[in-house]
């Protein structure tokens, strides 16, 4: 039976948890839950490219809803990519199979900044906003709709490197050697991300996640100087729209002391840090996470043990959203995903107040 057609009339548990209210049920979703692991998604991909799916609101909406048909998750995340707003302003991005976004030519000079004109969401990414509206209309009241954007640093790495990178050498070289250019680029990207997230909230996204996927490669001092002011500015502008913001960064354990000042409602934890220790260092914010996605490649008893470990560290405190500590890996067996979710629900059942 579809999990979509169950009950109506409830505020999503995820939104309550984002406000640190108790929920009676641990809200759960899975980063990169739409796409990659689902056979029904792969079927769609046989006929359509990734960007085709994004540009077709009906198709994007149906792919967004696919994981909810299969799994007992508490949220849908709109199907798009972090490069969607870049494509919207006319940057030439190719999404290369098994590689990721490739941008040729890359952004390396002051003149290149002109390629990053301000985003006008209704003109530049209307399909994305329409997909949000379509999903919101279909989604039961108790499920949250999440919008998202890549954070300026993570977007800057693709623009400067021209694609995925191992060490972000060109990005860091620009940061250190041409700080004016760096700040010019970050300023433009921040404007874009802010406008993009606000448009998503207006189109029906009830929570917004900012993915700063590669910022864990920076030292704390560089993060603080070259990146954090933009994050804080985006979050304060977006929070004014009323949708809670989840700030997620990979490898961010060393940065939590700074991130705790970001104004995020929810801090996404990567799997490297024990949840209870990270939460203690963050203070009074909600947290999301943080099972290692690779655990789902192990046997069911390890999935169970490690899922329960995350839950025990959260200790049933209000403000925990269960998730992986980064995106689900494409080769993950679906049975293990089901098993992880069952373990969370079983734990909820045993600890219901
Ligand atoms: O994983 C993260 O850190 C999340 C942030 C992020 C997304 N895209 C969000 C996303 C990042 C860093 C990207 C860049 C990107 N885009 C990569 C990674 C490359 C690298 O540098 O390692 C890749 C492979 C793409 C292309 C892409 N985007 C594909 C092939 C797909 C569809 C199938 C899949 O593999 O997930 C996407 C969709 C996408 N990118 C979604 C999101 C949130 C929507 C799917 C979902 O999360 O439910």
Boltz pocket constraint, residues with backbone or C-beta under 6 A from the ligand:
constraints:
  - pocket:
      binder: B
      contacts: [[A, 30], [A, 31], [A, 32], [A, 33], [A, 34], [A, 35], [A, 36], [A, 50], [A, 77], [A, 78], [A, 79], [A, 80], [A, 81], [A, 82], [A, 83], [A, 95], [A, 96], [A, 98], [A, 99], [A, 100], [A, 101], [A, 148], [A, 150], [A, 154], [A, 163], [A, 164], [A, 165], [A, 211], [A, 213], [A, 326], [A, 327]]
      max_distance: 6.0
